[in-house]
Amino acid sequence: MQNKSVTDPSAPGEEDNGVILSICVSTKKDVPAFLLILDAKTLTELARCTTTVTGLPYGFHHTFLPSDF
């Protein structure tokens, strides 16, 4: 899954002044997905939002199966 950069609107033109949002998933059935929020300059964790969603496969958005699956 692709990360999303969100710049600080009070500092236009400074690309690394803001946060990076990253959805983290695991193929393990007991590890829930979470949203990780990182400082764009230092890559330190600012926050983590957890979910109850588990067992998402890697490549979920580009998995193609035959129509008779």
N, C-alpha and C positions, 0 to 999 in steps of 0.2 A: 504494500500500500504506500502511496506517495505522501511524503510530509508536506505540510502547508506552512509557509512563513507568513506571519502577521506583523507588519511593521507598526511602530508607535506613531500615531497620527501627529503627535506633538513634535516629532523630529523627522520631517520629510527629507528624503534624499539619503538617509542613513539606513542602508539595507539591513544591517545587523543590529539595529536598535529596535527590539521587539521580542517576539516569541516564535518558537517553532512548535507546531502541533503535530503529534505523531500517534497514529493508532497502532497499538501493539497487540498482536495476536499470537496464540500458541496452538500447535496441533495437539497438544495434550488435553485430554478430556476434562481434567480438573483445574486447568489454569484459565481464568476468565480474561477476556480482552479488556484493555484499558486505554485511555487517552493520556499520553504523556505530554506535559507542557514544559518546554525547555527555554532558558534564556538564550537568545540568538547569538549573543557575543561570547558567552562563557560555556554554553551547553550544559549548565547546571540545571538540575531538576527544580522547577518552581512548584509544580503541582502534578497530581495524578488523579484521574477520575476513573473509578472502577465500574465494571458492569457485572452482570450475571451471565453474559454470553460466553460459552465455552466451546472448544473443539472446532474452531474455524480453520479450514485447511489453507495452507499457503497457496497463493495463486487462485483464490476463490473467484476473483473477477475475470479470470481468463481460462477457466476450466470449461472445455466443450465436450459434450457427451453425444453419442449418436441418438437420434430421435427415438429409437426403439429401446433405449436403456431402461 
